[in-house]
Amino acid sequence: MAQLDIFLDEQDVVELVESLIARSCYFVPDLHYSCPSIEEWKIETAEQFLTCRVQKRASLFFALSPEFVRCPLEFLSFEKEGTKRFFINQKSGGPTLDLFLPPRFAENGVPHLSSGFVGYHAKYWNTVTKTMEASPGSLKTLFAEISREMRKRGELKQATRRTYIVGPHTLNAARAGLVLTNPAVK
């Protein structure tokens, strides 16, 4: 998986989402759905994105665009308390640009933020042709553009064996006491 490891607080998340929307993307959260359709939670604005993050406590989102989507996402199902629910099977359909953007949390009254990522899988299951296929060049280009943009705006921080991009608003929050954790960075 091509992946950019990040720390993004809310304002940095908004800027990332708006940048992707400006590039013809929309989003689908990794939730349990009442039917096997993305229409239930298709997100097309930053406001909808933030509302979903808060109301549904969603952290993982799939970005899709007519520029790189080749086939429908695959839904799998399970039954809970007599009700059939559905979820998106990762790497099956799309392909997608995956965004893992955990929200702040408090530990002993101190605000913390865990690391997240933006990434895509080199191969995905095409739900139409029923074969594994390479992700299209347009998805790779989008990932490269977003990565460059984030590196330019943010700051590189080293933790253990990984390097993280910390968004500019997140850096300011960290200077004011926000703890960047999982892993810890200084």
N, C-alpha and C positions, 0 to 999 in steps of 0.2 A: 504494500500500500504506500503510495506517495503521500507523505504527511508532513504538515507544518505544525509543530507544537507551539501552543499559544497560552497566554493569560490575557483574557479580555473581560473587563468589567462592563457594566451595562451600556455606557455611552460608546465604548469601542465596539460592542456587539451591534449596536444600532448602525454605526458607520460601516461595518462589514456587510450587514444585511442590505443596507441601502446601496452599497457598491454592487452587490450581486443583483439586486433588483434592476439597477441601471443597465446591467448586462443581460437582461431578459430572463432572469431566474425567478422562480417561485419556490416555495418550501412546503415540505410535508413533515410533520413531527413523527417521531417514533413513539406511537401511542397504541393503545388498544382501541380498535374501531368497532362500531356497531354493524358495519357492512364492509365488504371488500372493495372500497372505493376511496381514492384520495380526496374526493370532493368534500367529504365531511370535515376535513381539516386543511384544505388547501390554503396556504398563506401567501398573500401577494403584497403586503405592506409591512413596514417595520413595526407599526403599531399592533397589527395582528400577531406578528412574531413575538413581541414582548408580552402581549396578553396571554398567548399560549404558554410561554415560558412560566409565567406566574400562576395562571389558573390551573394548568394541567401539570405543572412542575416538570416540563419537558426540557431535556438537555441535549438530546440527539435529534438533529434535523437532517433531512435529505433535500439538497437543492437540485432542482431540475430545470431544464431549459430546452426549448425547441431546437436550440443549436446543437445539443449533444444527446438528447434522449432518443433512443432507437426503438424502445418497446415499453409496454406497460410494466409497472412494478408488480411483483408477485406478492399476494397476501396468503398467509397461512392462518389456520384457525385453531381455537381451543375452546373448551367449555368450562365456564366458571359459574358455580351456583345455578346450574340449569340454563345459563345464557351463553349462546355462541358469540365469541368475540374474535376479532381478526387483528393481525399485526403484519407489518411489512417484513418480508424476508430479505435481509441485507444481501447485496451482491447479486440479487435476482431481479432482473428488469433494469430499466433505466438506460444507461448507468446514471449514477448520482455523484454529486460532490457532497461528501459527508461533513457535517459540522457538529462537533461535540463542544457545547458551550455551557459548562456548569455555572449556576448562579452563586452568588455570595452565600455564606453561611456563618453563623456565629459560634464561637467556641469560648466558653467562659466570658461571654460578653465582648470578645474581640472578633472583629470581622475577618474572615478568611475567604480566599478564592482558590479553588483547585484548577489545575491546568486542563486545557482542552486541546482540540486540534481541528484543522481543516485538512481534508484529504480525499483521495479517490482510490479505488481499486484498479489495478492495471488490467484486470479481466473481470468480466461480469457474465452472468447467465442471461442470454437473450431468450426471453419468454416466448418469442414468436418462432424463432428458428430452432429453439431447443438445443443450442450449442453455446459453449464458452467462447466469448469474443473479446478482442482487445478493446479497451476504452477508446473512443474516437479522439482524434487530434484536437478537436474543439474543446473537449473537456480538459485535456492536458494543458492547452493554451490558457484556458480560464484559470486553472490552478496556478500556473506560472505567473499570470498577471496579478492575481490576488496575493500570492506569496511575495512578489516584488513590492507591491503596494504596502503590505503589512510590514515588511522589513524596513522600508523607507520611513514609515510613520512611527514605528515602534523602536524598541531597544532590545538588543540581544542580551540574554542572561543565561549563564551556564549553571546547570545543576546536574550532579552526578555525571552521566555520560551523554546527556542531551543538552541541546541548546534550545531555548524558548524565545519567542518574540513576545514582549510585553507591550501592550497597547499604550499609547500616550496618556490616556485618561486613567488607565490602570496604574501606570507609573506614578502619577500624581496621588492617586488614592493610596498606593503603597508607601509613599513618603509621609502620608498623613496617618498611617497606622494599619492599613489593610495588609494582612499576612498572605503572601503567595505560598501555597502549599501543595503537596502531592505532585511533585516533590517540592521541598522548600527551596526558594531562590532568594538571593539577597540583592 
